[in-house]
Amino acid sequence: MREKTPNNNNLDVEKGQYEASNTDMEGATIISESTSDRGHTSEGLKEGQPEDDEDRDLNIISWDGPNDQENPKNWTMKKRWLNVAVLSILTLVTPLGSSMFAPGIPKIMHEFGETSSTTATFLVSIYVLGFAFGPLFVAPLSEIYGRSVMYNGGNILFVIFTVCVALSNGTGMMLAFRFLMGVAGSVPITIGSGSIADMMPVEMRGRAMAAWALGPLLGPCIGPVAGGFLIRAAGWRWVYWLIAILAGIITVFTYFTLHETYAPVILQKKVTRLQKETGNPDLRSKFHDPASAGQKLKVAIARPMTLLFTEPIITSMSIYVAITYGILYLLFTTFSFVYTQQYGFDEGTSGLTFLPAGLGMMIGIVVFGAMSDGVVKKRTAAGLVHTPEIRVLPSFTVPAGLAIPTGLFIYGWTAYYGVHWIVSMIGVLVFAAGLMGVMMCIQNYLLDSFPTWAASTTAALAVLRSLAGALLPLGGLEMYNKLGLGWGNSLLGFISLALVPIPIVFYVYGARIRRKGRAGGVAPVI
């Protein structure tokens, strides 16, 4: 029998807006008011029936029982996976803008009369800076107005800003609209995990997250491949025209196929319909918050940064992901000169050097996503309680973490000594597989640990990750000029090696740390 004890941790929100969970046992907690799981706490309730027998209010609207098909948790698997597929397409297209035009940087610099290497690097990285800024507003707004309106609005703005970049007449205009492209393009990357948490059971989240997470990392890898040949054939502006056309088609497709998954918004629509049908203006959702829109927005905007700076798990894991993600983009900045100057690749073939990174990520995401879900399924079948720490088993995180420095050492020293180009690309593949493995483990761990604030947690992770991806490459060329490719990449390898113990610490102590956190250690019990 579970004993309920009051817990007043509420992350500085108004009383009753988001209740923290009550601790059930070591490493496992019960959600009191999780937006992802509250629909399942109303077993046997009918429309308008309250969840609390001690405080009945027939004006409170909930799900029509535990099997209500309006509840995303009860959707058919076909409908759920269709939503995941659409999200995966979105997260693949928007990151294309980050590096698809990279092979054309020399032509852009010549056309606009620029000579600064910092400007050249910033033309690439400012897009990722938009990825860092966007989540600060996208995640909070999605937790107030829902997911669909953010996806559709972001898609429209992304198309508009992409067209503006294609029409740029100088680096200033290009920098401004590439930044705005990044902000608009950050929508599916920021709230996609929240949508998955809204509708997917925990034992299937690994695969769903794998499909969704592949786009943000695979897009920057395959983009330069197509971009290199397109730039050589038609010029750099056609990169943006192509992205705008693809994004426009996907915008229309998303509008008609992507369903709202956020439970409070779905129930609010139900309330509005019932108010019209019954003439009862006092009906309200069980998620109803009497706070004004301004108050809710203020709290929601502060939440990602509050989580980032007050939850040790989110802080530490975000730093780990940020550094490795920044190293990825730093490596991308070296490909153009390493393989053109040292190995004689041209504009078209230099784009192919990004493919090993994409292949490595696919290997990492398939292997670690399947392994993670496999362990959760076995534990569930055995009747064991699922704890988030299972997502960061040392048997997952240590091999993935060690693959990152190993790949960097191989890439750096084989390129330094001019060994055949395929060897250095194997190093990139190993690095990328490890990177994806680490990111999959960490993202699933955070999603299981803080499901109530899935979008805000992802936003906190995205802010640091994107800042590192935007800023670390700015000093990359200077570092390699001073240290060389061998020692430069070795330095990055040693830094990433020092990060390997972080997931191990949380595997051992994560449950205790979550319970002491300001978010109350919200985690589901299976």
Stockholm file with secondary structure:
# STOCKHOLM 1.0

chainA/1-526         MREKTPNNNNLDVEKGQYEASNTDMEGATIISESTSDRGHTSEGLKEGQPEDDEDRDLNIISWDGPNDQENPKNWTMKKRWLNVAVLSILTLVTPLGSSMFAPGIPKIMHEFGETSSTTATFLVSIYVLGFAFGPLFVAPLSEIYGRSVMYNGGNILFVIFTVCVALSNGTGMMLAFRFLMGVAGSVPITIGSGSIADMMPVEMRGRAMAAWALGPLLGPCIGPVAGGFLIRAAGWRWVYWLIAILAGIITVFTYFTLHETYAPVILQKKVTRLQKETGNPDLRSKFHDPASAGQKLKVAIARPMTLLFTEPIITSMSIYVAITYGILYLLFTTFSFVYTQQYGFDEGTSGLTFLPAGLGMMIGIVVFGAMSDGVVKKRTAAGLVHTPEIRVLPSFTVPAGLAIPTGLFIYGWTAYYGVHWIVSMIGVLVFAAGLMGVMMCIQNYLLDSFPTWAASTTAALAVLRSLAGALLPLGGLEMYNKLGLGWGNSLLGFISLALVPIPIVFYVYGARIRRKGRAGGVAPVI
#=GR chainA/1-526 SS CCCCCCCCCCTTCCTTTSCCCEEEETTEEECSSCTTTGGGGCTTCCTTCCSCGGGCCTTEECCSSTTCTTSGGGSCHHHHHHHHHHHHHHHHHTTHHHHTTGGGHHHHHHHTTCCCHHHHHHHHHHHHHHHHHTHHHHHHHHHHHCSHHHHHHHHHHHHHHHHHHHTCCSHHHHHHHHHHHHHHHHHHHHHHHHHHHHHCCGGGHHHHHHHHHHHHHHHHHHHHHHHHHHHHHHCTHHHHHHHHHHHHHHHHHHHHHCCCCCHHHHHHHHHHHHHHHHCCTTCEETTCCCSCHHHHHHHHHHHHHHHHHHCHHHHHHHHHHHHHHHHHHHHHHHHHHIIIIITCCCHHHHGGGGHHHHHHHHHHHHHHHHHHHHHHHHHHHTTCCCCGGGGGCHHHHHHHHHHHHHHHHHHHHHHHTTCCHHHHHHHHHHHHHHHHHHHHHHHHHHHHHCGGGHHHHHHHHHHHHHHHHHHGGGGHHHHHHHHHHHHHHHHHHHHHHHHTHHHHHHHHHHHHHHHHSTTTTCCCCC
#=GC SS_cons         CCCCCCCCCCTTCCTTTSCCCEEEETTEEECSSCTTTGGGGCTTCCTTCCSCGGGCCTTEECCSSTTCTTSGGGSCHHHHHHHHHHHHHHHHHTTHHHHTTGGGHHHHHHHTTCCCHHHHHHHHHHHHHHHHHTHHHHHHHHHHHCSHHHHHHHHHHHHHHHHHHHTCCSHHHHHHHHHHHHHHHHHHHHHHHHHHHHHCCGGGHHHHHHHHHHHHHHHHHHHHHHHHHHHHHHCTHHHHHHHHHHHHHHHHHHHHHCCCCCHHHHHHHHHHHHHHHHCCTTCEETTCCCSCHHHHHHHHHHHHHHHHHHCHHHHHHHHHHHHHHHHHHHHHHHHHHIIIIITCCCHHHHGGGGHHHHHHHHHHHHHHHHHHHHHHHHHHHTTCCCCGGGGGCHHHHHHHHHHHHHHHHHHHHHHHTTCCHHHHHHHHHHHHHHHHHHHHHHHHHHHHHCGGGHHHHHHHHHHHHHHHHHHGGGGHHHHHHHHHHHHHHHHHHHHHHHHTHHHHHHHHHHHHHHHHSTTTTCCCCC
//
